[in-house]
Amino acid sequence: MFNFKKIKETQLWKSMFRHGYSDSERDRAMTVLTNVFFHLHPVKVRKSGARFGFTWCAGGLSFFVFLTLVVSGILLMFYYRPTVEYAYNDILALREHVPFGIMRELHRWGAHAMIITVWLHMFRVFMTGSYKPPREFNWVIGVILLVLTMLLSFTGYLLPWDQLAMWAITVGSNMARATPFLGHEGPGAALLSIGDIQLVHSGSDVRFALLGGRFVGAGALLRFYILHCVFIPTIAVVLMAVHFWRIRKDGGISGPL
Amino acid sequence: MRWVWNLEFILNMLETFKEFINSISSPVTIFTAVVIIFGIFVTFPRQCTSKKVALPAVILVFLFFGIGLTDDHFRKIISTPDNVPIVGMIFIFSYFTWYAMKKAVENDQRMEKGEPTIEQVETNEKVYVFPYLIYIEFVVALVYAVGLVLWSLLLKAPLEEPANPTVSPNPSKAPWYFLGLQEMLVYFDPWIAGVLLPTLIILGLCSIPYIDRDTSTSGFYCFKKRRFGITCFLSGFWILWILLILYGTFLRGPNWNFFGPFEEWDIHKVVPLVNVNLSELVFIKWLGMGLPKQWYLREAPGILLIAFYLLVPPAVLAKTFLKERYTQYGIIRYSILVMLMLLMISLPIKMYLRWAFNLKYIVAIPEYFFNI
């Protein structure tokens, strides 16, 4: 075996890892404080809060799943073009020509998993009464993140551009047609008119805004691609930052008062 | 010979069992059964989370799945790639519901004896995040990563024919996490099932911490002191969300017809549409006259009924069942709580009205796309 100690004395090693690890309280604290990733955490937490049996690790796992989705999603973006003529063939090529290609599987199953872990996280937070003051607003942010998670999955569902994708989005987006006042088949939409001119019709309602057209077509594909890859993730990341920061400011993982 | 006879006997038994399950399967029987089981669970949480009840329940569920897997149709539905996570989810949430309730019951017993809860014992003790928490996170992330890779290797992501706007598959289904909403379309118009109710679910969830501000039960598992809140949440989650997703995924076939778990999805199954509106029931069937011409006269019974539903129960509950909450919460918080509850319960009410009386709309004003 090589001499590990010698490597640890090199300038390269020391520049990366500022200190060795001797198992002292000071070092345990320093490990968290001097690492940009670990320092999302405080140095110390309630013993009850550190238990797997209390948190089920569902929130942390949701974040980890999100990171794996970002990585696999970026890899997929190298192969995928969001146009009607290329989208399906790119997915087909991804399956048939990329060696050991499980990227799409990692991304799709990861998306399903994230929905389950986010629901599970909400379930745990409710069952432990962790939404109560002073954590009310963080619960609200959590609910928004939960909705964003489902919207992320929903927008991604269209991208393979197969029958499953197109008709699932058709069924889903048909609901928008019936939005009160804003959808052309929604209650109240008929009231919004100037003289004989209807303000809300199938070419101007909320469904049209979502799909960029009257049906799920090229416009919808591009919109969903941008919503899925840029728009919603950006909002989600900002809200996640607030969500994590507020956990710290509201007193860490919840415990009995 | 004797062995062959036995095998045949077992196969016959299986067929009989599957036919029996199919024959008793309908939206109303399954829904009612789940409501009853849920009622028993929240009424007797201590007994239901004990090994004596939980273990046989687990064995029964696995037995059902085991028998189910011998059926071609059931296996096909369960193993459709996008449905696999739902099956996983049922087991995950069943387990964690049991686990949370078990911890809650344990803490309830401790509090009754005047002892601190498990969390209260440890809450003032602090541990270093490194290594205690980071190791847990590391192991969980590792287990998940390995699990995901295995899952991805074993199961291909689905890819059907290229998108074709002229050929619509039957049934056309939304992604599985929205199938609860799609199932609601059977009972409500799209503006309620697809817009109003989802908005109310989101707003209702957001309002939870502003309605329930009692911090004495914050940060640990317990049930007795939060019986009302936890029952509301669990019933909404399990019955109105997860169960409806299961309906939409596993039991709704072509034309959104209902099929038993072992029933082949027959595209030609005809279900007579005999739904009637409340106005037709009142004016034609009960009063024996024609429908009034003006919509506000025609729909007066329905509008009165809905006004009654939204106004009377809150007043009655404030004097009876929710008296303490009314005095404690004040009129605004109380009204929001009761309104959300009534709107939540309106879904199963509408479902039962459909099943019992074939009732389509309580208020139907197609002139304004306004149907309830």
Contacts between the chains, C-beta under 8 A, distances in Angstrom:
chain1	res1	chain2	res2	distance
A	25	B	128	7.1
A	28	B	128	4.1
A	28	B	130	5.1
A	28	B	131	7.1
A	29	B	128	6.9
A	31	B	130	4.2
A	32	B	128	7.7
A	32	B	129	5.2
A	32	B	130	5.1
A	32	B	134	7.9
A	38	B	129	7.3
A	38	B	130	6.6
A	38	B	134	6.5
A	41	B	129	4.4
A	41	B	133	6.5
A	41	B	134	7.4
A	42	B	129	6.4
A	43	B	128	6.7
A	43	B	129	6.2
A	44	B	126	4.1
A	44	B	127	6.5
A	44	B	128	5.8
A	44	B	129	6.5
A	45	B	126	6.6
A	45	B	127	6.4
A	45	B	129	5.7
A	45	B	132	7.9
A	45	B	133	5.9
A	46	B	122	6.8
A	46	B	123	5.3
A	46	B	124	7.8
A	46	B	125	7.3
A	46	B	126	6.3
A	46	B	127	7.9
A	47	B	122	4.0
A	47	B	123	7.6
A	47	B	125	4.2
A	47	B	126	6.7
A	47	B	127	5.0
A	48	B	118	7.3
A	48	B	119	4.1
A	48	B	120	7.9
A	48	B	121	7.7
A	48	B	122	4.0
A	48	B	123	5.2
A	48	B	125	8.0
A	48	B	219	8.0
A	48	B	220	7.6
A	50	B	127	5.4
A	50	B	129	7.5
A	50	B	132	5.0
A	50	B	133	4.7
A	50	B	136	7.1
A	51	B	122	7.9
A	52	B	136	5.3
A	52	B	140	7.5
A	53	B	99	8.0
A	53	B	103	7.3
A	54	B	119	6.7
A	56	B	96	6.6
A	57	B	136	6.3
A	57	B	137	6.5
A	57	B	140	4.4
A	60	B	137	5.2
A	60	B	140	7.0
A	60	B	141	7.9
A	61	B	140	5.7
A	61	B	141	7.2
A	61	B	144	6.1
A	64	B	137	7.8
A	64	B	140	7.8
A	64	B	141	4.8
A	64	B	144	6.6
A	65	B	144	6.9
A	68	B	145	7.2
A	68	B	148	7.0
A	84	B	163	7.9
A	88	B	162	4.5
A	88	B	163	6.8
A	91	B	159	6.1
A	92	B	159	7.1
A	95	B	156	7.7
A	95	B	159	6.7
A	102	B	149	7.2
A	102	B	152	4.2
A	102	B	153	6.1
A	104	B	157	4.9
A	105	B	151	7.5
A	105	B	152	3.4
A	105	B	153	7.6
A	105	B	155	7.0
A	105	B	156	6.7
A	105	B	157	4.9
A	106	B	148	6.2
A	106	B	149	7.3
A	106	B	152	5.0
A	108	B	157	4.4
A	109	B	85	7.2
A	109	B	148	6.1
A	109	B	151	5.1
A	109	B	152	5.7
A	109	B	155	7.3
A	109	B	157	7.5
A	110	B	148	6.0
A	112	B	82	7.7
A	112	B	85	3.8
A	112	B	176	8.0
A	113	B	85	7.0
A	113	B	144	7.5
A	113	B	148	6.7
A	115	B	85	7.9
A	115	B	177	5.4
A	116	B	85	6.5
A	116	B	88	7.2
A	116	B	89	5.1
A	116	B	92	6.4
A	119	B	89	7.9
A	119	B	93	7.7
A	120	B	92	6.8
A	120	B	93	7.2
A	120	B	96	6.4
A	122	B	205	7.8
A	123	B	93	7.2
A	123	B	96	6.6
A	123	B	97	7.9
A	123	B	100	7.6
A	123	B	237	6.9
A	124	B	96	7.4
A	124	B	100	7.2
A	126	B	208	7.4
A	126	B	230	7.8
A	126	B	233	5.5
A	127	B	100	4.2
A	127	B	104	7.2
A	127	B	221	6.2
A	127	B	230	7.1
A	128	B	100	8.0
A	128	B	219	6.2
A	128	B	220	6.2
A	128	B	221	5.8
A	129	B	217	4.9
A	129	B	218	4.6
A	129	B	219	6.3
A	129	B	220	7.1
A	129	B	222	7.5
A	129	B	226	6.7
A	130	B	218	6.8
A	130	B	219	6.0
A	131	B	208	6.0
A	131	B	209	4.4
A	132	B	209	6.0
A	132	B	212	6.8
A	132	B	213	6.4
A	132	B	214	6.9
A	132	B	215	5.1
A	132	B	217	7.6
A	132	B	218	4.1
A	133	B	209	7.0
A	133	B	213	5.7
A	133	B	215	5.8
A	133	B	218	7.8
A	135	B	209	7.0
A	136	B	209	3.6
A	136	B	210	6.1
A	139	B	206	7.5
A	139	B	208	6.8
A	139	B	209	4.9
A	140	B	206	4.7
A	140	B	209	7.5
A	143	B	202	6.3
A	143	B	205	4.7
A	143	B	206	5.1
A	146	B	205	7.9
A	147	B	202	6.0
A	150	B	177	5.6
A	150	B	178	7.5
A	153	B	175	6.5
A	153	B	177	6.9
A	154	B	175	5.9
A	154	B	178	7.1
A	157	B	175	5.0
A	160	B	159	6.0
A	161	B	162	6.8
A	161	B	163	4.8
A	162	B	158	7.9
A	162	B	159	5.4
A	162	B	160	4.3
A	162	B	161	6.3
A	162	B	162	6.1
A	162	B	163	5.9
A	163	B	160	4.4
A	163	B	161	5.0
A	163	B	162	7.5
A	163	B	163	6.1
A	163	B	164	6.4
A	163	B	167	7.3
A	163	B	169	5.8
A	164	B	82	7.7
A	164	B	158	6.1
A	164	B	159	7.9
A	164	B	160	4.8
A	164	B	169	7.9
A	165	B	163	6.5
A	166	B	163	3.8
A	166	B	164	7.6
A	166	B	165	7.1
A	167	B	168	5.9
A	167	B	169	5.6
A	167	B	172	4.2
A	167	B	173	7.8
A	168	B	172	7.3
A	168	B	173	6.4
A	168	B	174	5.3
A	168	B	175	5.4
A	170	B	168	7.7
A	170	B	172	6.8
A	171	B	172	5.1
A	171	B	173	6.6
A	171	B	174	4.6
A	171	B	182	6.6
A	172	B	174	4.5
A	172	B	175	7.0
A	172	B	178	5.9
A	174	B	190	6.8
A	174	B	194	7.7
A	175	B	181	7.3
A	175	B	190	5.2
A	175	B	193	7.4
A	175	B	194	2.7
A	175	B	195	6.3
A	176	B	194	7.5
A	176	B	195	7.6
A	177	B	190	6.8
A	178	B	189	6.7
A	178	B	190	3.5
A	178	B	191	3.8
A	178	B	194	6.0
A	178	B	195	6.1
A	178	B	369	7.4
A	179	B	191	6.7
A	179	B	195	4.9
A	180	B	191	5.7
A	180	B	195	6.7
A	180	B	196	7.5
A	183	B	191	7.4
A	183	B	195	7.7
A	185	B	190	7.4
A	185	B	191	7.9
A	185	B	369	5.8
A	186	B	191	5.1
A	186	B	195	7.3
A	186	B	369	6.2
A	187	B	191	5.8
A	187	B	368	5.5
A	187	B	369	4.7
A	187	B	370	4.1
A	188	B	368	7.1
A	188	B	369	7.9
A	188	B	370	7.8
A	189	B	369	7.2
A	190	B	368	6.5
A	190	B	369	7.3
A	191	B	368	7.9
A	215	B	165	6.3
A	216	B	163	7.8
A	216	B	165	7.3
A	217	B	165	7.3
A	254	B	218	6.5
A	254	B	219	4.1
A	255	B	119	5.9
A	255	B	123	4.2
A	255	B	219	4.4
A	255	B	220	7.4
A	256	B	117	6.5
A	256	B	119	5.3
A	256	B	120	4.6
A	256	B	123	5.2
A	256	B	218	6.9
A	256	B	219	4.5
A	256	B	220	4.9
A	257	B	215	5.6
A	257	B	216	7.6
A	257	B	218	5.9
A	257	B	219	6.6
